[in-house]
Amino acid sequence: MIKMFIDGREIEAKENRTVLQTAKENGIRIPHLCYHPALKPSGSCKLCGVEVISPAGKLVVMLSCILKAKENLEIKTDSELVQAHRKKAFNNLLQMAPEADRIRHLAREWGVDVPPPPDGCIRCRLCIRVCNEIVKSKALKMVTDEKGTRVMPEPGRCIGCGTCANLCPTNLIQVKDQDGVRTVSIKENIIGQLPLERCEGCGTLYATENFLRHVENSLHSHPDTKDHHHLCSSCIKLLSNRAAAERKRIRK
């Protein structure tokens, strides 16, 4: 047996065992992800670093899954040097797998601050601004809570126009028409869910009643506004082409 010291505690280690194996056998926890007892150690995750004194007499961090137990070896598992190394290792892993629950849980367990997982939103506020300034529905807002800062719906205000989705640079906001209902959502949060109206020309479900009413109210006082017709874009284009052709025929 080999006598060594972990955090000031005298430990007996078996021959040809690593520091990580020895620590595990003695109930001493060292974080790790890439270690498996059936495989040769690789030191890939870098989480199992421990502080040792190098042959030159300097304090250094070495990976305990690779470091062999030696007679009178003294190591520390939670020094400031180890904590800095561990934080860097966790941050590197989180950059590669920011939504991995196991890594996030392990990082928090070892005192490493974990930022909110990315949700696809870049906080450009285009959706909020267009809804407030152009559409004027004020159906979206920016909120800050324990989960961070993010875009959230204002219940009951969405008119289902889809302008926010058209402007979203990451396509996080989605518009889905199904079973006569338009659903506008940002990830799992529903911004609006409204029934669709049929085009008076072809019968296609094409816009929400709230949106059509909003258009009528917005154009009500405009001097060039004609009688309102609930027509989809295809029918409007068809009628416009017919009108243009008729004008051309009359000029001839």
C-alpha positions in Angstrom: 0.0 0.0 0.0 1.0 3.6 -0.7 0.7 6.3 1.9 -0.4 9.7 0.5 -2.3 12.8 1.6 -5.5 14.3 0.2 -6.6 17.6 1.7 -4.4 16.9 4.7 -6.0 13.5 5.3 -3.7 10.4 5.3 -4.9 7.9 2.7 -3.7 4.4 1.8 -3.7 3.8 -1.9 -3.4 0.6 -3.8 -0.5 0.1 -6.2 -1.0 1.4 -9.8 -4.1 3.4 -8.9 -4.7 6.9 -10.0 -5.5 9.7 -7.6 -9.1 9.9 -8.8 -9.6 6.1 -8.2 -8.0 6.4 -4.8 -10.2 9.4 -3.9 -13.3 7.6 -5.0 -12.4 4.5 -3.0 -12.0 6.7 0.1 -15.3 8.7 -0.3 -13.6 11.9 -1.5 -15.4 13.6 -4.3 -13.7 15.1 -7.3 -15.8 16.2 -10.2 -15.4 14.3 -13.5 -17.2 13.5 -16.7 -14.9 11.7 -19.1 -13.6 9.0 -16.6 -15.0 5.5 -16.8 -13.5 2.5 -14.9 -13.6 0.3 -18.0 -11.6 2.7 -20.2 -8.2 4.1 -20.2 -8.2 7.7 -18.8 -8.0 10.5 -21.4 -8.3 13.7 -19.3 -10.6 15.2 -21.9 -13.1 17.1 -19.7 -10.4 18.6 -17.5 -12.7 18.7 -14.5 -10.8 16.4 -12.2 -7.8 18.7 -11.7 -6.1 18.7 -8.3 -3.3 20.8 -6.8 0.1 19.2 -6.4 3.7 20.3 -5.9 5.7 19.9 -9.0 9.3 18.6 -9.0 10.4 22.2 -9.3 8.6 23.1 -6.1 5.7 25.0 -7.8 2.0 24.5 -7.1 0.4 23.1 -10.3 -2.9 21.5 -11.3 -2.8 18.0 -12.6 -5.6 15.8 -13.7 -6.4 13.2 -11.1 -7.7 10.7 -13.6 -4.2 10.4 -15.0 -2.0 11.2 -12.0 -0.7 8.1 -10.3 -0.8 7.7 -6.6 2.8 8.0 -5.1 4.3 7.6 -1.7 3.8 10.8 0.4 2.1 12.6 -2.5 0.2 15.6 -1.2 -2.7 17.0 -3.1 -5.5 19.5 -2.6 -8.9 19.1 -4.2 -10.4 22.5 -3.6 -7.7 25.1 -3.4 -8.1 28.5 -5.1 -5.8 27.2 -7.9 -8.1 24.2 -8.4 -11.3 26.3 -8.3 -10.0 28.6 -11.0 -9.0 25.6 -13.1 -12.4 23.9 -12.5 -14.3 27.0 -13.4 -12.4 27.3 -16.7 -13.1 23.7 -17.5 -16.8 24.0 -16.8 -17.1 27.1 -18.9 -15.4 25.4 -21.8 -17.8 22.4 -21.5 -20.8 24.7 -21.3 -19.7 26.6 -24.4 -19.8 23.3 -26.3 -23.0 21.9 -24.7 -24.8 24.9 -23.1 -28.1 23.1 -22.6 -26.6 19.8 -21.1 -28.5 19.3 -17.8 -25.8 17.0 -16.4 -23.0 19.6 -16.9 -25.1 22.5 -15.7 -26.2 20.6 -12.5 -22.6 19.5 -11.8 -21.2 23.0 -12.3 -23.8 24.5 -9.9 -23.0 21.7 -7.4 -19.3 22.7 -7.5 -20.0 26.4 -7.0 -19.6 27.5 -10.6 -22.0 30.2 -11.8 -24.1 28.9 -14.7 -25.5 31.4 -17.2 -29.0 30.8 -18.5 -29.1 28.4 -21.4 -29.3 30.0 -24.9 -32.9 30.2 -26.2 -32.2 31.4 -29.7 -33.2 35.0 -28.9 -30.5 37.7 -29.4 -32.5 40.4 -27.5 -32.6 42.7 -30.5 -36.1 43.8 -29.5 -37.3 44.1 -33.1 -40.4 42.1 -32.3 -41.3 44.4 -29.3 -40.5 47.6 -31.2 -42.6 46.7 -34.3 -45.5 45.5 -32.2 -45.4 48.7 -30.1 -44.5 51.3 -32.8 -46.1 50.0 -36.0 -48.8 47.5 -35.1 -49.5 49.2 -31.8 -50.8 46.1 -30.1 -48.1 46.0 -27.4 -48.3 42.2 -27.3 -44.7 41.7 -26.3 -42.5 42.9 -23.5 -39.0 42.4 -22.1 -39.0 40.9 -18.6 -36.1 40.2 -16.2 -36.4 37.5 -13.5 -34.3 34.6 -12.1 -34.1 33.1 -15.6 -32.6 36.2 -17.1 -33.9 38.8 -19.5 -36.2 37.6 -22.3 -39.1 38.4 -24.5 -42.5 37.5 -23.1 -46.1 37.9 -24.3 -48.6 40.3 -22.9 -51.7 38.1 -22.7 -54.7 39.0 -24.8 -53.0 41.7 -26.9 -51.8 39.7 -30.0 -53.9 40.3 -33.1 -52.2 37.5 -35.0 -50.6 39.6 -37.8 -47.3 37.7 -37.7 -45.2 40.8 -38.1 -43.0 39.9 -35.2 -42.2 36.5 -36.8 -41.4 38.1 -40.1 -38.9 40.4 -38.5 -37.3 37.9 -36.0 -33.7 37.4 -37.3 -33.3 34.0 -35.7 -36.8 32.6 -36.6 -37.5 32.0 -32.9 -41.0 33.4 -33.3 -43.2 31.1 -35.2 -46.7 31.4 -36.8 -48.7 28.2 -37.3 -52.1 27.9 -38.9 -53.9 24.7 -38.1 -57.5 23.7 -37.8 -58.7 27.2 -38.5 -56.6 28.7 -35.7 -53.5 30.8 -36.0 -50.9 30.3 -33.2 -48.1 32.8 -32.7 -45.5 31.6 -30.3 -42.0 32.2 -29.0 -40.6 28.8 -28.0 -43.1 27.3 -25.4 -44.8 30.7 -24.8 -47.9 31.4 -26.8 -48.1 35.1 -27.8 -51.5 34.7 -29.4 -54.0 32.0 -30.5 -56.8 33.3 -32.7 -59.4 31.9 -35.1 -58.9 32.6 -38.8 -61.3 34.3 -41.2 -62.0 33.1 -44.8 -61.2 35.1 -47.9 -64.4 36.4 -49.5 -63.0 35.5 -52.9 -61.6 32.0 -52.7 -62.7 30.9 -49.2 -59.1 30.3 -48.0 -58.5 30.8 -44.2 -56.0 33.7 -44.3 -56.2 36.2 -41.5 -57.5 36.6 -38.0 -60.6 38.7 -37.2 -58.6 40.8 -34.8 -56.1 41.7 -37.5 -58.8 42.5 -40.1 -60.6 44.7 -37.5 -57.3 46.4 -36.7 -56.7 47.2 -40.4 -60.2 48.6 -40.7 -59.8 50.8 -37.6 -56.4 52.0 -38.7 -57.6 53.0 -42.2 -61.0 54.3 -41.2 -60.1 58.0 -41.4 -57.8 57.8 -44.4 -59.3 59.8 -47.3 -58.4 57.3 -50.0 -59.8 54.3 -48.2 -62.5 52.4 -50.2 -65.0 49.9 -49.0 -63.3 47.1 -47.1 -63.2 43.6 -48.6 -61.8 40.6 -46.8 -59.6 39.2 -49.6 -56.4 37.2 -49.4 -53.3 38.4 -51.1 -53.8 36.0 -54.1 -57.3 37.4 -54.7 -56.2 41.0 -54.4 -53.4 40.3 -56.9 -55.9 38.6 -59.3 -58.3 41.5 -59.1 -55.5 44.0 -59.5 -54.3 42.2 -62.7 -57.8 42.2 -64.0 -58.3 45.9 -63.3 -55.0 46.7 -65.0 -56.0 44.6 -68.1 -59.3 46.4 -68.2 -57.7 49.8 -68.1 -55.3 48.8 -70.9 -58.3 47.6 -73.0 -60.1 50.8 -72.5 -57.1 52.9 -73.5 -56.9 51.0 -76.8 
